[in-house]
Amino acid sequence: MVKQPDSRDWSGVAALGLIWGGTFMVVAIALEGYGPITVATARTTLGALTLLVLMMLTGRKLPAPSPALWGAIVVIGILSTALPFVLLSWGQQYVPSAFAGLSMAAIPLMVLPLAHFFSDEPLNARRLFGVTLGFSGALVLIGPGLAQLGEGAEPLAQLACISAAFCYSLASIFTRRCPPIDPIVLAALTLVVGALILLPIMLVTEGIPDWQGARSGLAIIVLGLVPTAFATLLRVSIIRSAGSVFLTLVNYQVPIWSMVFGAWILSEALPLRFYIALALILTGMAISQWFSLRKMLIGR
């Protein structure tokens, strides 16, 4: 059963919001020197190696053979690393980093109905209304792109970002339902799964990467260590502790930070529909997560 979030859970959510909000800016910088598959593969592989070293340093071992557990690890690895990383890296070649970050706000709106049917977190009328309102914001965000499908790469890139959000939503549910396992081990193994899938794809499609200078090269290193290794570990820990629905509170911060970093660091233009979509999505999340927000605001 889901326990009440404690101060460590709330601190983790705040940290994840800032880290993931800045990730899309860092991906955009990495794409200046590397292809999308290389960016996705490098961050996954660096993250996996970092957490495998942490496993060894802390004396953690691989879990015993179990079809249910290892099957869950493979599924989570695909849905939380390999597939969304590729979708986002490819999509960000054609859309602003702020769009990619704003599309992640759809995650809680997807998790709520999924958690109702496949986890232990029921969807009530209030949450349903919030989901409906939030999805209207998502339609505002991608509506122009849907009207232009078949006319260039940008509409498909927008759909790729939304599809990445759906992958993360599914991964949250599978993580919550995963058999008991140490969070560090689970985080490490899911990244290993992603790396094993992406490495051969990178070698075939983009080849062995060369150092492309400090700006894009350091961006890839940061991606592997901070929003991938550290944030994956933190994400798994929060889901196992407080539930997948609680983790969606991260997404109040992610779109805001992504828009701030995109406009401030990358000088991206932010059209009016971005702000309208942000307002609708955040309002929908606030309605659906009212009691969690109330607890945060009044401290009880």
Secondary structure as UniProt FT lines:
FT   HELIX           7..30
FT   TURN            31..33
FT   HELIX           36..57
FT   TURN            58..59
FT   HELIX           67..77
FT   HELIX           78..82
FT   HELIX           83..91
FT   TURN            92..94
FT   HELIX           97..103
FT   HELIX           104..106
FT   HELIX           107..118
FT   HELIX           125..146
FT   TURN            147..150
FT   HELIX           154..177
FT   HELIX           183..205
FT   HELIX           214..223
FT   HELIX           224..230
FT   HELIX           231..242
FT   HELIX           244..247
FT   TURN            248..249
FT   HELIX           250..264
FT   HELIX           272..288
FT   HELIX           290..298
//
